[in-house]
Amino acid sequence: MSRAHFTIKIFSVLQDRLGTDALEIEQESSLSVRDLVDEACKQYPKLEAYRSFFRVAVNLEYAQDDDRVSADDEVAILMPASGG
């Protein structure tokens, strides 16, 4: 299978902890959200500590772990909103 470049946008505390606003991943051209997050955690180990808290959005909609994602999709990792 061919390889593709994925850009995962991150926000708030993740930007602060990882020192960037986007994660760059080279991976198979089509894979599950779970597989993409697994690879992101391997390449950006600090991300793993937040894995149980964040949600992944694909093309502006929350995604499930088994949903497929391709390189032309817009992918973002979102932390829960806080406030009061």
PDB file of N, CA, C and O in Angstrom, chain B, residues numbered from 101:
ATOM      1  N   MET B 101       0.843  -1.176   0.000  1.00  0.00           N
ATOM      2  CA  MET B 101       0.000   0.000   0.000  1.00  0.00           C
ATOM      3  C   MET B 101       0.887   1.238   0.000  1.00  0.00           C
ATOM      4  O   MET B 101       1.963   1.240   0.599  1.00  0.00           O
ATOM      5  N   SER B 102       0.438   2.271  -0.663  1.00  0.00           N
ATOM      6  CA  SER B 102       1.245   3.486  -0.745  1.00  0.00           C
ATOM      7  C   SER B 102       1.214   4.261   0.571  1.00  0.00           C
ATOM      8  O   SER B 102       0.309   4.102   1.391  1.00  0.00           O
ATOM      9  N   ARG B 103       2.233   5.104   0.746  1.00  0.00           N
ATOM     10  CA  ARG B 103       2.340   5.903   1.966  1.00  0.00           C
ATOM     11  C   ARG B 103       1.849   7.310   1.682  1.00  0.00           C
ATOM     12  O   ARG B 103       1.872   7.783   0.546  1.00  0.00           O
ATOM     13  N   ALA B 104       1.402   7.968   2.748  1.00  0.00           N
ATOM     14  CA  ALA B 104       0.864   9.316   2.608  1.00  0.00           C
ATOM     15  C   ALA B 104       1.258  10.153   3.818  1.00  0.00           C
ATOM     16  O   ALA B 104       1.655   9.629   4.859  1.00  0.00           O
ATOM     17  N   HIS B 105       1.139  11.448   3.656  1.00  0.00           N
ATOM     18  CA  HIS B 105       1.466  12.397   4.716  1.00  0.00           C
ATOM     19  C   HIS B 105       0.172  12.882   5.371  1.00  0.00           C
ATOM     20  O   HIS B 105      -0.731  13.370   4.692  1.00  0.00           O
ATOM     21  N   PHE B 106       0.092  12.744   6.690  1.00  0.00           N
ATOM     22  CA  PHE B 106      -1.061  13.208   7.462  1.00  0.00           C
ATOM     23  C   PHE B 106      -0.633  14.375   8.332  1.00  0.00           C
ATOM     24  O   PHE B 106       0.453  14.364   8.911  1.00  0.00           O
ATOM     25  N   THR B 107      -1.486  15.376   8.420  1.00  0.00           N
ATOM     26  CA  THR B 107      -1.300  16.478   9.348  1.00  0.00           C
ATOM     27  C   THR B 107      -2.457  16.435  10.332  1.00  0.00           C
ATOM     28  O   THR B 107      -3.622  16.477   9.935  1.00  0.00           O
ATOM     29  N   ILE B 108      -2.132  16.351  11.616  1.00  0.00           N
ATOM     30  CA  ILE B 108      -3.147  16.332  12.668  1.00  0.00           C
ATOM     31  C   ILE B 108      -3.041  17.643  13.431  1.00  0.00           C
ATOM     32  O   ILE B 108      -2.012  17.930  14.042  1.00  0.00           O
ATOM     33  N   LYS B 109      -4.095  18.432  13.397  1.00  0.00           N
ATOM     34  CA  LYS B 109      -4.101  19.702  14.124  1.00  0.00           C
ATOM     35  C   LYS B 109      -4.331  19.434  15.611  1.00  0.00           C
ATOM     36  O   LYS B 109      -5.130  18.574  15.982  1.00  0.00           O
ATOM     37  N   ILE B 110      -3.620  20.182  16.454  1.00  0.00           N
ATOM     38  CA  ILE B 110      -3.827  20.086  17.898  1.00  0.00           C
ATOM     39  C   ILE B 110      -4.010  21.488  18.466  1.00  0.00           C
ATOM     40  O   ILE B 110      -3.620  22.480  17.850  1.00  0.00           O
ATOM     41  N   PHE B 111      -4.610  21.550  19.648  1.00  0.00           N
ATOM     42  CA  PHE B 111      -4.969  22.832  20.238  1.00  0.00           C
ATOM     43  C   PHE B 111      -4.674  22.834  21.740  1.00  0.00           C
ATOM     44  O   PHE B 111      -4.342  21.804  22.327  1.00  0.00           O
ATOM     45  N   SER B 112      -4.802  24.000  22.335  1.00  0.00           N
ATOM     46  CA  SER B 112      -4.740  24.266  23.778  1.00  0.00           C
ATOM     47  C   SER B 112      -3.559  23.585  24.459  1.00  0.00           C
ATOM     48  O   SER B 112      -2.410  23.759  24.052  1.00  0.00           O
ATOM     49  N   VAL B 113      -3.849  22.817  25.490  1.00  0.00           N
ATOM     50  CA  VAL B 113      -2.792  22.226  26.313  1.00  0.00           C
ATOM     51  C   VAL B 113      -1.860  21.330  25.490  1.00  0.00           C
ATOM     52  O   VAL B 113      -0.667  21.247  25.785  1.00  0.00           O
ATOM     53  N   LEU B 114      -2.384  20.670  24.475  1.00  0.00           N
ATOM     54  CA  LEU B 114      -1.526  19.812  23.653  1.00  0.00           C
ATOM     55  C   LEU B 114      -0.493  20.628  22.891  1.00  0.00           C
ATOM     56  O   LEU B 114       0.650  20.195  22.748  1.00  0.00           O
ATOM     57  N   GLN B 115      -0.877  21.806  22.399  1.00  0.00           N
ATOM     58  CA  GLN B 115       0.103  22.682  21.750  1.00  0.00           C
ATOM     59  C   GLN B 115       1.206  23.051  22.729  1.00  0.00           C
ATOM     60  O   GLN B 115       2.388  23.022  22.387  1.00  0.00           O
ATOM     61  N   ASP B 116       0.814  23.397  23.944  1.00  0.00           N
ATOM     62  CA  ASP B 116       1.800  23.780  24.958  1.00  0.00           C
ATOM     63  C   ASP B 116       2.736  22.621  25.282  1.00  0.00           C
ATOM     64  O   ASP B 116       3.950  22.810  25.357  1.00  0.00           O
ATOM     65  N   ARG B 117       2.191  21.437  25.474  1.00  0.00           N
ATOM     66  CA  ARG B 117       2.997  20.279  25.889  1.00  0.00           C
ATOM     67  C   ARG B 117       3.882  19.739  24.771  1.00  0.00           C
ATOM     68  O   ARG B 117       5.001  19.289  25.020  1.00  0.00           O
ATOM     69  N   LEU B 118       3.377  19.785  23.537  1.00  0.00           N
ATOM     70  CA  LEU B 118       4.132  19.223  22.422  1.00  0.00           C
ATOM     71  C   LEU B 118       4.937  20.269  21.661  1.00  0.00           C
ATOM     72  O   LEU B 118       5.781  19.917  20.837  1.00  0.00           O
ATOM     73  N   GLY B 119       4.688  21.544  21.924  1.00  0.00           N
ATOM     74  CA  GLY B 119       5.465  22.612  21.308  1.00  0.00           C
ATOM     75  C   GLY B 119       5.206  22.821  19.829  1.00  0.00           C
ATOM     76  O   GLY B 119       6.082  23.296  19.106  1.00  0.00           O
ATOM     77  N   THR B 120       4.012  22.470  19.372  1.00  0.00           N
ATOM     78  CA  THR B 120       3.652  22.625  17.967  1.00  0.00           C
ATOM     79  C   THR B 120       2.144  22.742  17.855  1.00  0.00           C
ATOM     80  O   THR B 120       1.426  22.445  18.810  1.00  0.00           O
ATOM     81  N   ASP B 121       1.654  23.172  16.695  1.00  0.00           N
ATOM     82  CA  ASP B 121       0.206  23.220  16.497  1.00  0.00           C
ATOM     83  C   ASP B 121      -0.287  22.128  15.547  1.00  0.00           C
ATOM     84  O   ASP B 121      -1.477  22.055  15.241  1.00  0.00           O
ATOM     85  N   ALA B 122       0.633  21.282  15.085  1.00  0.00           N
ATOM     86  CA  ALA B 122       0.249  20.196  14.191  1.00  0.00           C
ATOM     87  C   ALA B 122       1.257  19.056  14.292  1.00  0.00           C
ATOM     88  O   ALA B 122       2.459  19.277  14.446  1.00  0.00           O
ATOM     89  N   LEU B 123       0.744  17.841  14.204  1.00  0.00           N
ATOM     90  CA  LEU B 123       1.581  16.644  14.199  1.00  0.00           C
ATOM     91  C   LEU B 123       1.690  16.156  12.761  1.00  0.00           C
ATOM     92  O   LEU B 123       0.689  16.082  12.049  1.00  0.00           O
ATOM     93  N   GLU B 124       2.885  15.829  12.341  1.00  0.00           N
ATOM     94  CA  GLU B 124       3.129  15.360  10.974  1.00  0.00           C
ATOM     95  C   GLU B 124       3.445  13.867  11.028  1.00  0.00           C
ATOM     96  O   GLU B 124       4.376  13.443  11.714  1.00  0.00           O
ATOM     97  N   ILE B 125       2.657  13.075  10.294  1.00  0.00           N
ATOM     98  CA  ILE B 125       2.766  11.620  10.335  1.00  0.00           C
ATOM     99  C   ILE B 125       2.870  11.079   8.912  1.00  0.00           C
ATOM    100  O   ILE B 125       2.100  11.479   8.039  1.00  0.00           O
ATOM    101  N   GLU B 126       3.813  10.177   8.672  1.00  0.00           N
ATOM    102  CA  GLU B 126       3.888   9.419   7.417  1.00  0.00           C
ATOM    103  C   GLU B 126       3.353   8.026   7.715  1.00  0.00           C
ATOM    104  O   GLU B 126       3.825   7.363   8.638  1.00  0.00           O
ATOM    105  N   GLN B 127       2.371   7.578   6.938  1.00  0.00           N
ATOM    106  CA  GLN B 127       1.732   6.303   7.228  1.00  0.00           C
ATOM    107  C   GLN B 127       1.054   5.798   5.963  1.00  0.00           C
ATOM    108  O   GLN B 127       1.098   6.456   4.923  1.00  0.00           O
ATOM    109  N   GLU B 128       0.422   4.620   6.054  1.00  0.00           N
ATOM    110  CA  GLU B 128      -0.325   4.097   4.916  1.00  0.00           C
ATOM    111  C   GLU B 128      -1.360   5.120   4.475  1.00  0.00           C
ATOM    112  O   GLU B 128      -1.823   5.926   5.282  1.00  0.00           O
ATOM    113  N   SER B 129      -1.722   5.091   3.204  1.00  0.00           N
ATOM    114  CA  SER B 129      -2.591   6.128   2.653  1.00  0.00           C
ATOM    115  C   SER B 129      -4.017   6.088   3.191  1.00  0.00           C
ATOM    116  O   SER B 129      -4.715   7.101   3.138  1.00  0.00           O
ATOM    117  N   SER B 130      -4.460   4.965   3.701  1.00  0.00           N
ATOM    118  CA  SER B 130      -5.787   4.872   4.313  1.00  0.00           C
ATOM    119  C   SER B 130      -5.686   3.942   5.512  1.00  0.00           C
ATOM    120  O   SER B 130      -5.217   2.811   5.393  1.00  0.00           O
ATOM    121  N   LEU B 131      -6.126   4.423   6.663  1.00  0.00           N
ATOM    122  CA  LEU B 131      -6.035   3.622   7.874  1.00  0.00           C
ATOM    123  C   LEU B 131      -7.113   4.068   8.843  1.00  0.00           C
ATOM    124  O   LEU B 131      -7.811   5.052   8.596  1.00  0.00           O
ATOM    125  N   SER B 132      -7.249   3.347   9.943  1.00  0.00           N
ATOM    126  CA  SER B 132      -8.268   3.701  10.927  1.00  0.00           C
ATOM    127  C   SER B 132      -7.789   4.861  11.790  1.00  0.00           C
ATOM    128  O   SER B 132      -6.591   5.123  11.901  1.00  0.00           O
ATOM    129  N   VAL B 133      -8.746   5.547  12.394  1.00  0.00           N
ATOM    130  CA  VAL B 133      -8.414   6.614  13.335  1.00  0.00           C
ATOM    131  C   VAL B 133      -7.528   6.053  14.443  1.00  0.00           C
ATOM    132  O   VAL B 133      -6.549   6.688  14.834  1.00  0.00           O
ATOM    133  N   ARG B 134      -7.861   4.877  14.948  1.00  0.00           N
ATOM    134  CA  ARG B 134      -7.065   4.245  16.008  1.00  0.00           C
ATOM    135  C   ARG B 134      -5.613   4.059  15.569  1.00  0.00           C
ATOM    136  O   ARG B 134      -4.693   4.372  16.324  1.00  0.00           O
ATOM    137  N   ASP B 135      -5.404   3.552  14.354  1.00  0.00           N
ATOM    138  CA  ASP B 135      -4.042   3.330  13.863  1.00  0.00           C
ATOM    139  C   ASP B 135      -3.278   4.641  13.700  1.00  0.00           C
ATOM    140  O   ASP B 135      -2.080   4.705  13.973  1.00  0.00           O
ATOM    141  N   LEU B 136      -3.971   5.684  13.254  1.00  0.00           N
ATOM    142  CA  LEU B 136      -3.319   6.982  13.108  1.00  0.00           C
ATOM    143  C   LEU B 136      -2.920   7.539  14.475  1.00  0.00           C
ATOM    144  O   LEU B 136      -1.822   8.075  14.628  1.00  0.00           O
ATOM    145  N   VAL B 137      -3.797   7.416  15.463  1.00  0.00           N
ATOM    146  CA  VAL B 137      -3.477   7.887  16.814  1.00  0.00           C
ATOM    147  C   VAL B 137      -2.349   7.050  17.412  1.00  0.00           C
ATOM    148  O   VAL B 137      -1.466   7.595  18.074  1.00  0.00           O
ATOM    149  N   ASP B 138      -2.364   5.740  17.189  1.00  0.00           N
ATOM    150  CA  ASP B 138      -1.260   4.885  17.662  1.00  0.00           C
ATOM    151  C   ASP B 138       0.072   5.388  17.121  1.00  0.00           C
ATOM    152  O   ASP B 138       1.045   5.516  17.865  1.00  0.00           O
ATOM    153  N   GLU B 139       0.110   5.669  15.833  1.00  0.00           N
ATOM    154  CA  GLU B 139       1.351   6.141  15.211  1.00  0.00           C
ATOM    155  C   GLU B 139       1.735   7.521  15.744  1.00  0.00           C
ATOM    156  O   GLU B 139       2.914   7.788  15.980  1.00  0.00           O
ATOM    157  N   ALA B 140       0.755   8.392  15.932  1.00  0.00           N
ATOM    158  CA  ALA B 140       1.037   9.722  16.487  1.00  0.00           C
ATOM    159  C   ALA B 140       1.644   9.602  17.886  1.00  0.00           C
ATOM    160  O   ALA B 140       2.573  10.337  18.223  1.00  0.00           O
ATOM    161  N   CYS B 141       1.127   8.686  18.696  1.00  0.00           N
ATOM    162  CA  CYS B 141       1.660   8.491  20.050  1.00  0.00           C
ATOM    163  C   CYS B 141       3.077   7.914  20.021  1.00  0.00           C
ATOM    164  O   CYS B 141       3.884   8.214  20.901  1.00  0.00           O
ATOM    165  N   LYS B 142       3.382   7.097  19.026  1.00  0.00           N
ATOM    166  CA  LYS B 142       4.750   6.580  18.885  1.00  0.00           C
ATOM    167  C   LYS B 142       5.721   7.698  18.521  1.00  0.00           C
ATOM    168  O   LYS B 142       6.816   7.786  19.075  1.00  0.00           O
ATOM    169  N   GLN B 143       5.309   8.550  17.587  1.00  0.00           N
ATOM    170  CA  GLN B 143       6.194   9.611  17.110  1.00  0.00           C
ATOM    171  C   GLN B 143       6.243  10.809  18.052  1.00  0.00           C
ATOM    172  O   GLN B 143       7.226  11.550  18.064  1.00  0.00           O
ATOM    173  N   TYR B 144       5.199  11.002  18.833  1.00  0.00           N
ATOM    174  CA  TYR B 144       5.107  12.116  19.787  1.00  0.00           C
ATOM    175  C   TYR B 144       4.733  11.526  21.144  1.00  0.00           C
ATOM    176  O   TYR B 144       3.570  11.601  21.540  1.00  0.00           O
ATOM    177  N   PRO B 145       5.690  10.941  21.867  1.00  0.00           N
ATOM    178  CA  PRO B 145       5.397  10.193  23.095  1.00  0.00           C
ATOM    179  C   PRO B 145       4.630  10.978  24.161  1.00  0.00           C
ATOM    180  O   PRO B 145       3.878  10.377  24.927  1.00  0.00           O
ATOM    181  N   LYS B 146       4.793  12.284  24.233  1.00  0.00           N
ATOM    182  CA  LYS B 146       4.063  13.079  25.233  1.00  0.00           C
ATOM    183  C   LYS B 146       2.555  13.030  25.001  1.00  0.00           C
ATOM    184  O   LYS B 146       1.783  13.260  25.932  1.00  0.00           O
ATOM    185  N   LEU B 147       2.130  12.738  23.791  1.00  0.00           N
ATOM    186  CA  LEU B 147       0.708  12.670  23.462  1.00  0.00           C
ATOM    187  C   LEU B 147       0.011  11.538  24.210  1.00  0.00           C
ATOM    188  O   LEU B 147      -1.162  11.662  24.562  1.00  0.00           O
ATOM    189  N   GLU B 148       0.708  10.451  24.454  1.00  0.00           N
ATOM    190  CA  GLU B 148       0.120   9.264  25.091  1.00  0.00           C
ATOM    191  C   GLU B 148      -0.530   9.595  26.434  1.00  0.00           C
ATOM    192  O   GLU B 148      -1.564   9.016  26.767  1.00  0.00           O
ATOM    193  N   ALA B 149       0.042  10.498  27.200  1.00  0.00           N
ATOM    194  CA  ALA B 149      -0.492  10.849  28.522  1.00  0.00           C
ATOM    195  C   ALA B 149      -1.893  11.453  28.442  1.00  0.00           C
ATOM    196  O   ALA B 149      -2.623  11.447  29.433  1.00  0.00           O
ATOM    197  N   TYR B 150      -2.275  11.970  27.283  1.00  0.00           N
ATOM    198  CA  TYR B 150      -3.568  12.636  27.114  1.00  0.00           C
ATOM    199  C   TYR B 150      -4.573  11.786  26.343  1.00  0.00           C
ATOM    200  O   TYR B 150      -5.710  12.206  26.128  1.00  0.00           O
ATOM    201  N   ARG B 151      -4.161  10.613  25.935  1.00  0.00           N
ATOM    202  CA  ARG B 151      -4.979   9.794  25.038  1.00  0.00           C
ATOM    203  C   ARG B 151      -6.367   9.482  25.599  1.00  0.00           C
ATOM    204  O   ARG B 151      -7.340   9.461  24.845  1.00  0.00           O
ATOM    205  N   SER B 152      -6.473   9.245  26.877  1.00  0.00           N
ATOM    206  CA  SER B 152      -7.785   8.899  27.440  1.00  0.00           C
ATOM    207  C   SER B 152      -8.707  10.114  27.548  1.00  0.00           C
ATOM    208  O   SER B 152      -9.895   9.962  27.836  1.00  0.00           O
ATOM    209  N   PHE B 153      -8.174  11.316  27.319  1.00  0.00           N
ATOM    210  CA  PHE B 153      -8.969  12.530  27.457  1.00  0.00           C
ATOM    211  C   PHE B 153      -9.424  13.123  26.127  1.00  0.00           C
ATOM    212  O   PHE B 153     -10.482  13.750  26.070  1.00  0.00           O
ATOM    213  N   PHE B 154      -8.655  12.942  25.063  1.00  0.00           N
ATOM    214  CA  PHE B 154      -8.985  13.653  23.827  1.00  0.00           C
ATOM    215  C   PHE B 154      -9.917  12.881  22.914  1.00  0.00           C
ATOM    216  O   PHE B 154     -10.077  11.666  23.028  1.00  0.00           O
ATOM    217  N   ARG B 155     -10.528  13.631  21.999  1.00  0.00           N
ATOM    218  CA  ARG B 155     -11.354  13.071  20.933  1.00  0.00           C
ATOM    219  C   ARG B 155     -10.717  13.445  19.609  1.00  0.00           C
ATOM    220  O   ARG B 155     -10.022  14.456  19.504  1.00  0.00           O
ATOM    221  N   VAL B 156     -10.958  12.629  18.606  1.00  0.00           N
ATOM    222  CA  VAL B 156     -10.450  12.901  17.263  1.00  0.00           C
ATOM    223  C   VAL B 156     -11.622  13.325  16.384  1.00  0.00           C
ATOM    224  O   VAL B 156     -12.683  12.701  16.391  1.00  0.00           O
ATOM    225  N   ALA B 157     -11.410  14.388  15.638  1.00  0.00           N
ATOM    226  CA  ALA B 157     -12.404  14.843  14.662  1.00  0.00           C
ATOM    227  C   ALA B 157     -11.813  14.680  13.266  1.00  0.00           C
ATOM    228  O   ALA B 157     -10.643  14.983  13.030  1.00  0.00           O
ATOM    229  N   VAL B 158     -12.634  14.201  12.358  1.00  0.00           N
ATOM    230  CA  VAL B 158     -12.251  14.061  10.954  1.00  0.00           C
ATOM    231  C   VAL B 158     -13.268  14.844  10.132  1.00  0.00           C
ATOM    232  O   VAL B 158     -14.471  14.591  10.191  1.00  0.00           O
ATOM    233  N   ASN B 159     -12.758  15.794   9.371  1.00  0.00           N
ATOM    234  CA  ASN B 159     -13.621  16.652   8.548  1.00  0.00           C
ATOM    235  C   ASN B 159     -14.730  17.300   9.382  1.00  0.00           C
ATOM    236  O   ASN B 159     -15.899  17.319   8.996  1.00  0.00           O
ATOM    237  N   LEU B 160     -14.321  17.831  10.541  1.00  0.00           N
ATOM    238  CA  LEU B 160     -15.179  18.613  11.437  1.00  0.00           C
ATOM    239  C   LEU B 160     -16.256  17.808  12.150  1.00  0.00           C
ATOM    240  O   LEU B 160     -17.201  18.390  12.683  1.00  0.00           O
ATOM    241  N   GLU B 161     -16.136  16.479  12.174  1.00  0.00           N
ATOM    242  CA  GLU B 161     -17.075  15.633  12.908  1.00  0.00           C
ATOM    243  C   GLU B 161     -16.289  14.667  13.778  1.00  0.00           C
ATOM    244  O   GLU B 161     -15.259  14.135  13.364  1.00  0.00           O
ATOM    245  N   TYR B 162     -16.798  14.444  15.008  1.00  0.00           N
ATOM    246  CA  TYR B 162     -16.135  13.479  15.876  1.00  0.00           C
ATOM    247  C   TYR B 162     -16.086  12.126  15.191  1.00  0.00           C
ATOM    248  O   TYR B 162     -17.051  11.703  14.554  1.00  0.00           O
ATOM    249  N   ALA B 163     -14.953  11.450  15.326  1.00  0.00           N
ATOM    250  CA  ALA B 163     -14.738  10.163  14.663  1.00  0.00           C
ATOM    251  C   ALA B 163     -14.662   9.044  15.696  1.00  0.00           C
ATOM    252  O   ALA B 163     -14.291   9.263  16.850  1.00  0.00           O
ATOM    253  N   GLN B 164     -15.016   7.855  15.262  1.00  0.00           N
ATOM    254  CA  GLN B 164     -14.869   6.644  16.072  1.00  0.00           C
ATOM    255  C   GLN B 164     -13.526   6.001  15.731  1.00  0.00           C
ATOM    256  O   GLN B 164     -12.970   6.246  14.660  1.00  0.00           O
ATOM    257  N   ASP B 165     -13.008   5.184  16.637  1.00  0.00           N
ATOM    258  CA  ASP B 165     -11.701   4.555  16.436  1.00  0.00           C
ATOM    259  C   ASP B 165     -11.611   3.750  15.143  1.00  0.00           C
ATOM    260  O   ASP B 165     -10.551   3.701  14.519  1.00  0.00           O
ATOM    261  N   ASP B 166     -12.703   3.122  14.740  1.00  0.00           N
ATOM    262  CA  ASP B 166     -12.679   2.268  13.549  1.00  0.00           C
ATOM    263  C   ASP B 166     -12.953   3.017  12.248  1.00  0.00           C
ATOM    264  O   ASP B 166     -12.849   2.432  11.170  1.00  0.00           O
ATOM    265  N   ASP B 167     -13.301   4.305  12.330  1.00  0.00           N
ATOM    266  CA  ASP B 167     -13.522   5.090  11.112  1.00  0.00           C
ATOM    267  C   ASP B 167     -12.232   5.157  10.303  1.00  0.00           C
ATOM    268  O   ASP B 167     -11.135   5.180  10.861  1.00  0.00           O
ATOM    269  N   ARG B 168     -12.379   5.188   8.985  1.00  0.00           N
ATOM    270  CA  ARG B 168     -11.221   5.280   8.099  1.00  0.00           C
ATOM    271  C   ARG B 168     -10.860   6.740   7.881  1.00  0.00           C
ATOM    272  O   ARG B 168     -11.730   7.610   7.838  1.00  0.00           O
ATOM    273  N   VAL B 169      -9.581   6.992   7.747  1.00  0.00           N
ATOM    274  CA  VAL B 169      -9.087   8.334   7.490  1.00  0.00           C
ATOM    275  C   VAL B 169      -8.060   8.252   6.367  1.00  0.00           C
ATOM    276  O   VAL B 169      -7.281   7.302   6.291  1.00  0.00           O
ATOM    277  N   SER B 170      -8.068   9.253   5.501  1.00  0.00           N
ATOM    278  CA  SER B 170      -7.077   9.308   4.429  1.00  0.00           C
ATOM    279  C   SER B 170      -6.353  10.647   4.495  1.00  0.00           C
ATOM    280  O   SER B 170      -6.781  11.557   5.204  1.00  0.00           O
ATOM    281  N   ALA B 171      -5.274  10.759   3.766  1.00  0.00           N
ATOM    282  CA  ALA B 171      -4.393  11.925   3.867  1.00  0.00           C
ATOM    283  C   ALA B 171      -5.083  13.229   3.491  1.00  0.00           C
ATOM    284  O   ALA B 171      -4.671  14.290   3.960  1.00  0.00           O
ATOM    285  N   ASP B 172      -6.105  13.183   2.670  1.00  0.00           N
ATOM    286  CA  ASP B 172      -6.779  14.426   2.293  1.00  0.00           C
ATOM    287  C   ASP B 172      -7.866  14.847   3.280  1.00  0.00           C
ATOM    288  O   ASP B 172      -8.501  15.885   3.092  1.00  0.00           O
ATOM    289  N   ASP B 173      -8.088  14.055   4.328  1.00  0.00           N
ATOM    290  CA  ASP B 173      -9.041  14.426   5.371  1.00  0.00           C
ATOM    291  C   ASP B 173      -8.427  15.453   6.316  1.00  0.00           C
ATOM    292  O   ASP B 173      -7.214  15.471   6.525  1.00  0.00           O
ATOM    293  N   GLU B 174      -9.276  16.305   6.883  1.00  0.00           N
ATOM    294  CA  GLU B 174      -8.831  17.231   7.922  1.00  0.00           C
ATOM    295  C   GLU B 174      -8.991  16.522   9.261  1.00  0.00           C
ATOM    296  O   GLU B 174     -10.102  16.163   9.651  1.00  0.00           O
ATOM    297  N   VAL B 175      -7.882  16.323   9.960  1.00  0.00           N
ATOM    298  CA  VAL B 175      -7.888  15.590  11.225  1.00  0.00           C
ATOM    299  C   VAL B 175      -7.445  16.523  12.342  1.00  0.00           C
ATOM    300  O   VAL B 175      -6.479  17.272  12.196  1.00  0.00           O
ATOM    301  N   ALA B 176      -8.164  16.467  13.462  1.00  0.00           N
ATOM    302  CA  ALA B 176      -7.807  17.284  14.618  1.00  0.00           C
ATOM    303  C   ALA B 176      -7.995  16.470  15.888  1.00  0.00           C
ATOM    304  O   ALA B 176      -8.889  15.629  15.978  1.00  0.00           O
ATOM    305  N   ILE B 177      -7.144  16.733  16.862  1.00  0.00           N
ATOM    306  CA  ILE B 177      -7.285  16.157  18.193  1.00  0.00           C
ATOM    307  C   ILE B 177      -7.792  17.264  19.097  1.00  0.00           C
ATOM    308  O   ILE B 177      -7.200  18.340  19.179  1.00  0.00           O
ATOM    309  N   LEU B 178      -8.904  16.984  19.778  1.00  0.00           N
ATOM    310  CA  LEU B 178      -9.562  17.986  20.606  1.00  0.00           C
ATOM    311  C   LEU B 178      -9.621  17.528  22.058  1.00  0.00           C
ATOM    312  O   LEU B 178     -10.033  16.407  22.354  1.00  0.00           O
ATOM    313  N   MET B 179      -9.210  18.401  22.942  1.00  0.00           N
ATOM    314  CA  MET B 179      -9.337  18.152  24.374  1.00  0.00           C
ATOM    315  C   MET B 179     -10.729  18.604  24.805  1.00  0.00           C
ATOM    316  O   MET B 179     -11.345  19.433  24.136  1.00  0.00           O
ATOM    317  N   PRO B 180     -11.231  18.062  25.927  1.00  0.00           N
ATOM    318  CA  PRO B 180     -12.545  18.509  26.400  1.00  0.00           C
ATOM    319  C   PRO B 180     -12.525  19.996  26.745  1.00  0.00           C
ATOM    320  O   PRO B 180     -11.512  20.531  27.194  1.00  0.00           O
ATOM    321  N   ALA B 181     -13.648  20.642  26.530  1.00  0.00           N
ATOM    322  CA  ALA B 181     -13.765  22.059  26.887  1.00  0.00           C
ATOM    323  C   ALA B 181     -13.811  22.193  28.405  1.00  0.00           C
ATOM    324  O   ALA B 181     -14.370  21.346  29.103  1.00  0.00           O
ATOM    325  N   SER B 182     -13.222  23.253  28.892  1.00  0.00           N
ATOM    326  CA  SER B 182     -13.277  23.502  30.330  1.00  0.00           C
ATOM    327  C   SER B 182     -13.848  24.887  30.562  1.00  0.00           C
ATOM    328  O   SER B 182     -13.927  25.708  29.648  1.00  0.00           O
ATOM    329  N   GLY B 183     -14.225  25.119  31.740  1.00  0.00           N
ATOM    330  CA  GLY B 183     -14.771  26.430  32.072  1.00  0.00           C
ATOM    331  C   GLY B 183     -15.849  26.291  33.112  1.00  0.00           C
ATOM    332  O   GLY B 183     -16.046  25.222  33.689  1.00  0.00           O
ATOM    333  N   GLY B 184     -16.526  27.354  33.338  1.00  0.00           N
ATOM    334  CA  GLY B 184     -17.579  27.269  34.340  1.00  0.00           C
ATOM    335  C   GLY B 184     -18.299  28.562  34.491  1.00  0.00           C
ATOM    336  O   GLY B 184     -19.222  28.665  35.299  1.00  0.00           O
TER     337      GLY B 184
END
